[in-house]
Amino acid sequence: MSHEATLTLRQARERYFDENGFGQGGNYDDRWVRVDVGPMPVWFPNSAERVRALRFHDLHHVLTGYRTDFPGECEISAWEVATGCTNHWVAWLLNLSGMGAGLFFMPRRVARAFQRGLHTRNLYSTEYGDALLGRTVEEMRGALGLDKPVPAPTRKDGMRFAGWSAASLLMSAVGGVLFLAPVALAAWALVAWLR
């Protein structure tokens, strides 16, 4: 995803919404959100806490260039975990799950994104509003350190990655059980009913 550096964050975000089919305004006001988990759509409430985190998450996509496909979401999850999600508990929950999923399918990409996050900053502690959205992509990339090369991992970086990887794998396992348990129960009920 390439955004012109001279665009404001508001302009770049609108382009990002358009490129990804998110609708005008990113559908922040929708009551329900659909996420496709493989071939199966999953609907869940679009809570105020989710929207509070999503406003920054979408700007992070614009600034980092991580895509909105499965690999890109796993990468941005690792990046956001490494940069810290402050008091955005929904972001912690979703990002730890996304990072954990990425560790199964693309561990090197997740490790690179995490390493990048250790040496950059995010917007979660920033006040969301017109002042932020009026800044340019180039200006914000510089302010967050995204315009600098990523240093080679140190031993301390590796230890942090190992710790957060363990937490993310645990979160993914818990999330998987919570998601699969109702599906398994429904399948069992269907088989019992058909007998």
PANULO-487246 format. One line per field, with one value per residue: residue number from 1; chain; z, y, x of N, C-alpha, C, O in turn. Coordinates in steps of 0.1 Angstrom, whole numbers, plus 5000, padded with zeros to 4 digits. Layout:
N
nr <- (NUM|...)
kette <- (A|...)
n_up <- (Z|...)
n_north <- (Y|...)
n_east <- (X|...)
ca_up <- (Z|...)
ca_north <- (Y|...)
ca_east <- (X|...)
c_up <- (Z|...)
c_north <- (Y|...)
c_east <- (X|...)
o_up <- (Z|...)
o_north <- (Y|...)
o_east <- (X|...)
! end
This chain:
195
nr <- (1|2|3|4|5|6|7|8|9|10|11|12|13|14|15|16|17|18|19|20|21|22|23|24|25|26|27|28|29|30|31|32|33|34|35|36|37|38|39|40|41|42|43|44|45|46|47|48|49|50|51|52|53|54|55|56|57|58|59|60|61|62|63|64|65|66|67|68|69|70|71|72|73|74|75|76|77|78|79|80|81|82|83|84|85|86|87|88|89|90|91|92|93|94|95|96|97|98|99|100|101|102|103|104|105|106|107|108|109|110|111|112|113|114|115|116|117|118|119|120|121|122|123|124|125|126|127|128|129|130|131|132|133|134|135|136|137|138|139|140|141|142|143|144|145|146|147|148|149|150|151|152|153|154|155|156|157|158|159|160|161|162|163|164|165|166|167|168|169|170|171|172|173|174|175|176|177|178|179|180|181|182|183|184|185|186|187|188|189|190|191|192|193|194|195)
kette <- (A|A|A|A|A|A|A|A|A|A|A|A|A|A|A|A|A|A|A|A|A|A|A|A|A|A|A|A|A|A|A|A|A|A|A|A|A|A|A|A|A|A|A|A|A|A|A|A|A|A|A|A|A|A|A|A|A|A|A|A|A|A|A|A|A|A|A|A|A|A|A|A|A|A|A|A|A|A|A|A|A|A|A|A|A|A|A|A|A|A|A|A|A|A|A|A|A|A|A|A|A|A|A|A|A|A|A|A|A|A|A|A|A|A|A|A|A|A|A|A|A|A|A|A|A|A|A|A|A|A|A|A|A|A|A|A|A|A|A|A|A|A|A|A|A|A|A|A|A|A|A|A|A|A|A|A|A|A|A|A|A|A|A|A|A|A|A|A|A|A|A|A|A|A|A|A|A|A|A|A|A|A|A|A|A|A|A|A|A|A|A|A|A|A|A)
n_up <- (5000|4990|4999|4991|5003|5008|5013|5036|5068|5069|5042|5031|5046|5037|5011|5016|5028|5005|4987|5000|5001|5023|5026|5029|5054|5067|5079|5106|5121|5119|5134|5136|5127|5101|5098|5078|5084|5071|5050|5063|5074|5102|5125|5147|5175|5169|5189|5210|5221|5203|5180|5189|5191|5165|5149|5152|5145|5117|5107|5113|5094|5071|5076|5080|5059|5059|5047|5043|5041|5052|5059|5061|5082|5103|5105|5111|5136|5151|5150|5163|5189|5197|5197|5216|5230|5248|5267|5253|5253|5236|5213|5223|5227|5201|5186|5199|5194|5166|5161|5172|5154|5131|5138|5134|5106|5092|5105|5102|5089|5109|5130|5118|5116|5143|5153|5139|5152|5178|5176|5168|5171|5179|5174|5195|5220|5213|5209|5193|5165|5146|5145|5145|5122|5102|5098|5077|5059|5055|5075|5099|5096|5100|5126|5141|5137|5115|5092|5093|5090|5101|5130|5135|5152|5188|5216|5237|5223|5211|5234|5242|5220|5222|5247|5242|5221|5233|5249|5229|5215|5235|5238|5212|5213|5233|5222|5199|5210|5222|5200|5184|5200|5202|5175|5173|5191|5179|5156|5167|5178|5155|5142|5162|5160|5134|5136)
n_north <- (4988|5020|5053|5087|5109|5136|5138|5145|5128|5123|5124|5104|5082|5081|5073|5048|5036|5035|5019|4995|4988|4996|5014|5046|5066|5044|5027|5031|5037|5016|4990|4963|4942|4925|4898|4877|4845|4824|4805|4812|4836|4858|4875|4903|4926|4961|4976|5006|5007|4991|5007|5030|5020|5011|5034|5044|5021|5019|5042|5034|5014|5029|5044|5025|5008|4982|4956|4949|4922|4887|4881|4907|4918|4902|4910|4938|4934|4923|4944|4964|4953|4952|4980|4988|4990|5008|5019|5007|4982|4965|4966|4953|4927|4919|4922|4906|4881|4881|4883|4858|4840|4846|4837|4810|4807|4825|4831|4845|4869|4880|4882|4901|4924|4928|4934|4958|4973|4975|4995|5018|5040|5043|5055|5052|5066|5091|5121|5117|5133|5164|5178|5158|5143|5162|5163|5155|5125|5120|5136|5124|5098|5103|5113|5091|5075|5058|5062|5055|5031|4996|4984|4957|4927|4926|4907|4913|4922|4898|4884|4898|4894|4867|4865|4880|4865|4841|4850|4858|4834|4820|4836|4832|4805|4804|4820|4805|4782|4793|4802|4779|4760|4766|4761|4733|4723|4729|4714|4688|4688|4689|4665|4647|4653|4645|4618)
n_east <- (5008|5008|5011|5009|5034|5028|5001|4975|4969|4941|4933|4949|4939|4912|4917|4928|4906|4889|4905|4905|4878|4863|4843|4827|4841|4850|4832|4828|4806|4789|4768|4774|4801|4816|4838|4858|4866|4886|4866|4843|4820|4821|4803|4803|4797|4802|4818|4822|4847|4862|4861|4874|4900|4903|4904|4930|4944|4938|4950|4976|4980|4980|5004|5024|5023|5016|4995|4959|4953|4954|4983|4993|4977|4986|5012|5009|4997|5018|5036|5021|5018|5045|5051|5033|5001|4990|4963|4943|4925|4911|4926|4950|4940|4930|4954|4973|4961|4962|4990|4997|4984|4998|5024|5022|5019|5036|5062|5087|5080|5064|5082|5100|5083|5077|5102|5106|5086|5097|5115|5102|5074|5039|5005|4987|4988|4982|4962|4932|4919|4911|4936|4955|4947|4952|4979|5007|5014|5041|5053|5042|5052|5079|5078|5071|5092|5093|5106|5131|5159|5155|5170|5194|5184|5188|5200|5184|5161|5153|5146|5124|5107|5104|5090|5066|5057|5050|5029|5011|5006|4993|4970|4959|4954|4934|4915|4909|4898|4875|4862|4860|4846|4818|4812|4818|4800|4776|4779|4779|4753|4738|4745|4735|4708|4702|4703)
ca_up <- (5000|4989|5000|4988|5015|5010|5017|5051|5072|5066|5028|5029|5052|5028|5000|5022|5029|4991|4981|5007|5001|5037|5026|5033|5068|5073|5086|5121|5128|5118|5147|5135|5119|5095|5095|5072|5090|5060|5042|5072|5080|5116|5129|5161|5177|5166|5202|5211|5224|5191|5171|5195|5187|5150|5143|5152|5137|5103|5104|5113|5081|5062|5079|5080|5046|5060|5039|5051|5039|5064|5063|5066|5096|5113|5106|5119|5149|5158|5151|5174|5202|5200|5200|5228|5227|5259|5274|5243|5256|5224|5205|5229|5225|5187|5182|5204|5186|5152|5161|5174|5142|5122|5142|5128|5092|5087|5117|5099|5087|5122|5137|5113|5120|5157|5154|5135|5162|5190|5173|5163|5180|5173|5177|5205|5231|5207|5209|5179|5161|5134|5145|5140|5108|5093|5096|5065|5060|5057|5088|5109|5095|5107|5141|5147|5134|5105|5081|5096|5089|5113|5134|5137|5166|5198|5225|5245|5214|5210|5246|5242|5210|5228|5257|5235|5212|5242|5252|5217|5212|5245|5234|5200|5217|5241|5212|5190|5218|5224|5186|5179|5209|5198|5162|5175|5198|5169|5147|5175|5179|5142|5141|5171|5155|5122|5140)
ca_north <- (5000|5032|5066|5099|5115|5149|5137|5145|5115|5122|5121|5090|5073|5080|5065|5035|5030|5032|5008|4982|4985|4998|5023|5060|5067|5032|5020|5032|5038|5003|4984|4950|4940|4911|4893|4864|4836|4814|4806|4814|4849|4859|4889|4907|4940|4971|4983|5019|5004|4987|5019|5038|5015|5010|5047|5045|5010|5022|5051|5026|5007|5040|5048|5014|5001|4968|4954|4944|4908|4880|4883|4921|4920|4895|4919|4950|4930|4922|4958|4972|4947|4957|4994|4990|4995|5016|5015|5002|4967|4957|4964|4942|4914|4915|4921|4893|4870|4882|4879|4844|4833|4848|4829|4797|4807|4834|4835|4854|4882|4885|4886|4914|4934|4930|4941|4972|4979|4977|5007|5028|5044|5043|5066|5049|5076|5104|5125|5115|5145|5171|5181|5146|5140|5172|5162|5147|5111|5121|5142|5114|5087|5108|5115|5078|5067|5048|5066|5050|5016|4988|4978|4942|4924|4923|4896|4918|4922|4884|4880|4905|4887|4853|4867|4884|4854|4831|4856|4858|4820|4816|4843|4826|4792|4807|4825|4794|4773|4800|4802|4765|4753|4767|4754|4719|4720|4730|4702|4677|4689|4686|4650|4641|4656|4638|4603)
ca_east <- (5000|5017|5004|5018|5039|5023|4987|4972|4964|4927|4932|4954|4930|4901|4922|4929|4892|4885|4913|4901|4864|4857|4832|4830|4843|4855|4821|4830|4793|4781|4766|4780|4813|4818|4852|4858|4876|4886|4853|4831|4819|4818|4798|4804|4793|4812|4818|4829|4862|4868|4862|4884|4913|4904|4908|4944|4949|4937|4961|4989|4981|4985|5018|5034|5022|5011|4982|4948|4951|4958|4996|4994|4971|4994|5024|5006|4994|5031|5041|5014|5022|5059|5051|5025|4987|4986|4951|4934|4925|4906|4938|4958|4933|4930|4968|4979|4955|4967|5004|4998|4981|5009|5035|5020|5019|5046|5069|5097|5074|5059|5094|5105|5073|5079|5115|5104|5079|5105|5123|5093|5063|5025|4996|4977|4988|4980|4948|4926|4911|4915|4950|4963|4943|4957|4993|5010|5019|5056|5055|5039|5062|5091|5075|5070|5105|5090|5114|5145|5161|5152|5183|5194|5179|5198|5196|5172|5150|5149|5139|5111|5099|5100|5079|5053|5052|5043|5016|5002|5002|4983|4958|4954|4948|4922|4905|4906|4889|4863|4856|4857|4837|4804|4810|4818|4788|4766|4780|4775|4739|4733|4747|4726|4695|4700|4703)
c_up <- (5000|4989|4998|5001|5018|5014|5032|5055|5069|5051|5025|5035|5043|5016|5004|5023|5015|4985|4987|5008|5015|5037|5031|5048|5075|5081|5101|5128|5127|5132|5147|5125|5114|5093|5089|5078|5081|5052|5050|5077|5094|5119|5143|5163|5175|5178|5201|5213|5211|5182|5176|5191|5172|5143|5142|5143|5122|5099|5104|5100|5071|5063|5077|5066|5047|5054|5049|5049|5052|5068|5068|5080|5106|5115|5115|5133|5157|5160|5162|5188|5206|5204|5213|5225|5238|5266|5264|5244|5244|5215|5210|5225|5211|5182|5187|5197|5172|5151|5163|5162|5132|5125|5136|5113|5085|5098|5114|5096|5100|5130|5132|5117|5135|5160|5150|5146|5175|5188|5167|5174|5172|5178|5189|5217|5226|5208|5195|5177|5149|5134|5140|5126|5098|5091|5084|5068|5063|5071|5099|5108|5102|5122|5148|5144|5123|5092|5082|5094|5102|5117|5135|5151|5175|5207|5233|5236|5212|5222|5246|5232|5215|5238|5251|5226|5221|5246|5241|5213|5222|5241|5222|5204|5224|5231|5203|5197|5219|5211|5182|5188|5205|5184|5164|5182|5188|5159|5154|5176|5166|5139|5149|5166|5143|5125|5142)
c_north <- (5012|5044|5077|5105|5128|5149|5139|5131|5113|5118|5107|5079|5071|5071|5051|5028|5026|5020|4995|4979|4987|5008|5037|5061|5055|5024|5020|5032|5026|4997|4970|4950|4926|4909|4879|4856|4824|4816|4810|4829|4849|4873|4891|4922|4949|4980|4997|5017|4999|4998|5028|5033|5014|5023|5048|5033|5013|5032|5044|5019|5017|5043|5037|5007|4987|4967|4949|4929|4901|4882|4898|4924|4913|4904|4931|4946|4929|4935|4965|4966|4952|4972|4997|4996|5003|5011|5011|4986|4959|4955|4953|4929|4910|4914|4909|4881|4870|4878|4864|4836|4835|4840|4815|4796|4815|4839|4846|4868|4888|4890|4900|4926|4938|4938|4956|4980|4983|4991|5018|5031|5042|5055|5064|5059|5090|5108|5124|5128|5152|5175|5170|5143|5150|5172|5153|5134|5112|5126|5131|5102|5091|5109|5101|5069|5057|5051|5062|5035|5009|4982|4963|4939|4921|4911|4900|4918|4908|4879|4886|4898|4874|4855|4870|4873|4843|4837|4855|4844|4816|4823|4836|4812|4794|4811|4814|4785|4780|4801|4788|4757|4754|4760|4739|4715|4720|4718|4690|4676|4685|4671|4643|4642|4647|4623|4600)
c_east <- (5009|5008|5014|5021|5032|5008|4986|4968|4949|4926|4938|4945|4918|4905|4923|4916|4887|4892|4909|4887|4857|4846|4836|4831|4847|4845|4822|4816|4784|4779|4772|4791|4814|4833|4851|4869|4876|4873|4841|4831|4815|4814|4799|4801|4805|4812|4825|4844|4869|4870|4873|4898|4914|4908|4923|4950|4948|4948|4975|4990|4986|5000|5028|5035|5018|4997|4971|4944|4956|4973|4999|4988|4979|5007|5020|5003|5008|5037|5035|5017|5036|5059|5042|5012|4982|4973|4940|4933|4920|4918|4947|4952|4934|4945|4975|4974|4961|4982|5005|4995|4992|5021|5034|5023|5031|5055|5080|5092|5069|5071|5100|5096|5075|5091|5114|5096|5087|5113|5115|5082|5050|5017|4987|4977|4986|4965|4943|4917|4916|4930|4958|4960|4948|4972|4996|5015|5034|5060|5053|5049|5075|5090|5075|5083|5103|5099|5128|5147|5159|5166|5182|5190|5190|5193|5184|5160|5144|5142|5125|5102|5095|5089|5066|5048|5045|5029|5006|4998|4992|4970|4952|4947|4935|4911|4900|4896|4875|4855|4851|4847|4823|4802|4810|4805|4776|4766|4776|4760|4732|4734|4737|4711|4692|4699|4689)
o_up <- (5009|4982|5003|5010|5030|5017|5039|5046|5066|5048|5018|5029|5042|5011|4997|5019|5013|4979|4981|5014|5018|5048|5037|5055|5087|5088|5107|5140|5132|5140|5158|5116|5122|5087|5095|5077|5082|5048|5044|5083|5099|5115|5152|5153|5179|5178|5192|5208|5209|5175|5168|5187|5167|5133|5132|5136|5115|5088|5097|5095|5063|5054|5073|5062|5037|5057|5061|5053|5061|5080|5078|5088|5118|5127|5124|5142|5168|5171|5170|5197|5217|5212|5219|5218|5239|5270|5268|5236|5243|5209|5202|5221|5208|5174|5179|5193|5167|5142|5157|5159|5125|5116|5133|5108|5074|5100|5122|5101|5102|5136|5139|5120|5138|5168|5156|5149|5181|5198|5161|5184|5160|5185|5192|5224|5234|5208|5185|5185|5142|5123|5132|5118|5086|5082|5080|5079|5072|5077|5109|5118|5109|5130|5160|5149|5121|5083|5074|5095|5113|5109|5137|5160|5172|5204|5235|5240|5212|5221|5250|5234|5213|5238|5255|5224|5217|5246|5242|5209|5219|5243|5221|5199|5222|5231|5199|5191|5217|5211|5177|5183|5204|5182|5158|5179|5189|5156|5148|5175|5166|5134|5145|5167|5141|5116|5144)
o_north <- (5014|5046|5077|5108|5132|5159|5135|5122|5102|5109|5099|5069|5059|5063|5041|5017|5015|5011|4984|4969|4980|5010|5038|5056|5054|5014|5011|5028|5025|4997|4966|4958|4917|4917|4871|4860|4814|4827|4812|4833|4841|4883|4882|4929|4946|4991|4999|5024|5003|4999|5033|5041|5017|5023|5053|5035|5009|5031|5048|5018|5014|5044|5040|5002|4980|4975|4947|4925|4907|4885|4900|4931|4918|4905|4934|4954|4934|4938|4972|4973|4956|4976|5008|5006|5006|4999|5011|4979|4948|4945|4945|4920|4899|4905|4903|4872|4859|4871|4858|4826|4825|4836|4808|4787|4812|4851|4855|4878|4900|4900|4908|4936|4949|4947|4965|4991|4993|4997|5027|5024|5041|5063|5073|5060|5099|5099|5130|5132|5147|5175|5172|5141|5147|5179|5145|5131|5105|5121|5130|5096|5082|5105|5100|5058|5049|5043|5065|5028|5014|4976|4957|4947|4916|4906|4893|4915|4906|4872|4879|4896|4870|4847|4865|4872|4838|4829|4853|4842|4808|4817|4835|4809|4787|4807|4814|4780|4774|4801|4787|4749|4744|4754|4732|4704|4711|4712|4681|4666|4678|4665|4633|4632|4642|4615|4588)
o_east <- (5017|4999|5025|5013|5031|5003|4995|4964|4945|4918|4931|4944|4913|4897|4919|4914|4882|4886|4910|4883|4847|4840|4846|4822|4847|4848|4818|4815|4773|4788|4776|4791|4812|4840|4845|4881|4868|4870|4830|4841|4807|4821|4797|4803|4816|4807|4834|4852|4880|4881|4880|4907|4925|4915|4928|4959|4958|4953|4983|5002|4995|5007|5039|5045|5018|4988|4974|4934|4961|4975|5006|4994|4980|5011|5028|5005|5008|5043|5041|5018|5037|5067|5044|5011|4969|4973|4928|4940|4924|4919|4952|4959|4938|4947|4983|4981|4965|4986|5014|5001|4995|5029|5044|5028|5035|5055|5082|5097|5071|5071|5104|5101|5075|5092|5119|5099|5084|5117|5121|5082|5050|5022|4979|4967|4986|4956|4949|4909|4925|4936|4967|4969|4949|4977|4987|5020|5040|5069|5061|5052|5081|5098|5079|5084|5112|5099|5137|5137|5161|5172|5171|5192|5201|5182|5174|5149|5132|5132|5115|5090|5083|5079|5056|5036|5034|5020|4994|4986|4982|4959|4939|4937|4925|4900|4889|4886|4865|4843|4840|4840|4816|4791|4801|4800|4768|4756|4769|4754|4722|4724|4730|4704|4680|4694|4686)
! end
